[in-house]
Amino acid sequence: MQKYFFEYYKTLASGLMLLLFTITVYAQTPTHVPRDRTEPVNFFESTENIIFFVVLPLLIVVFYFLWKRDVKKRQDKQKDQS
């Protein structure tokens, strides 16, 4: 009997939480905001877009991995010396 009550309580509680979360999400949708449809940005139409949105992020990722490799080599070198 107690096990049945716990299962019923768990189902009821999860349903209530789902209802509350749904109401909260629905309440946060803007109603008085204009919804103009704009075209997506074409990243490859100018050289600046290619540099800023493609080349620079790739360089940042490459330099990050090179830096992490260098830090690991330094740590390994310090371990070997001590």
C-alpha positions as CSV (number, residue, x, y, z in Angstrom):
1,M,0.0,0.0,0.0
2,Q,2.8,2.4,0.9
3,K,4.7,1.6,-2.3
4,Y,1.6,2.3,-4.4
5,F,1.2,5.6,-2.5
6,F,4.8,6.6,-3.2
7,E,4.5,5.8,-6.9
8,Y,1.2,7.8,-7.1
9,Y,2.8,10.7,-5.3
10,K,5.9,10.6,-7.5
11,T,3.7,10.7,-10.7
12,L,1.6,13.5,-9.3
13,A,4.6,15.6,-8.3
14,S,6.3,15.2,-11.6
15,G,3.1,16.1,-13.5
16,L,2.7,19.2,-11.3
17,M,6.3,20.3,-11.9
18,L,5.9,19.8,-15.6
19,L,2.7,21.9,-15.6
20,L,4.5,24.7,-13.6
21,F,7.5,24.7,-15.9
22,T,5.2,24.8,-19.0
23,I,3.3,27.8,-17.6
24,T,6.6,29.5,-16.7
25,V,8.0,29.1,-20.2
26,Y,4.8,30.2,-21.8
27,A,4.7,33.3,-19.6
28,Q,8.2,34.3,-20.7
29,T,7.4,34.5,-24.5
30,P,7.4,38.1,-25.7
31,T,4.1,39.2,-27.1
32,H,4.7,42.9,-28.1
33,V,8.0,42.3,-30.0
34,P,7.9,42.7,-33.7
35,R,8.9,39.5,-35.5
36,D,10.5,40.6,-38.7
37,R,12.0,37.8,-40.7
38,T,15.5,38.7,-41.8
39,E,17.7,36.7,-44.1
40,P,20.6,34.8,-42.6
41,V,24.0,36.3,-42.8
42,N,26.1,35.2,-45.7
43,F,29.5,34.7,-44.1
44,F,31.3,34.2,-47.4
45,E,30.2,37.4,-49.2
46,S,33.1,39.6,-48.0
47,T,36.7,39.1,-47.0
48,E,36.1,40.7,-43.5
49,N,33.4,38.1,-42.8
50,I,35.7,35.3,-43.7
51,I,38.5,36.6,-41.6
52,F,36.4,37.4,-38.5
53,F,34.0,34.4,-38.5
54,V,36.1,31.6,-40.0
55,V,39.9,32.3,-39.9
56,L,40.1,33.9,-36.4
57,P,38.2,31.3,-34.6
58,L,40.2,28.5,-36.2
59,L,43.4,30.3,-35.3
60,I,42.3,30.7,-31.7
61,V,41.5,26.9,-31.5
62,V,44.8,25.9,-33.0
63,F,46.8,28.2,-30.7
64,Y,44.9,27.0,-27.7
65,F,45.9,23.4,-28.5
66,L,49.5,24.4,-29.1
67,W,49.5,26.2,-25.8
68,K,48.1,23.3,-23.9
69,R,50.7,21.0,-25.5
70,D,53.5,23.4,-24.5
71,V,52.1,23.5,-20.9
72,K,52.0,19.7,-20.7
73,K,55.6,19.5,-22.0
74,R,56.8,21.9,-19.4
75,Q,55.0,20.0,-16.6
76,D,56.5,16.7,-17.8
77,K,60.0,18.3,-17.9
78,Q,59.6,19.6,-14.4
79,K,58.5,16.1,-13.2
80,D,61.5,14.5,-14.8
81,Q,63.8,17.0,-13.2
82,S,62.5,16.4,-9.7
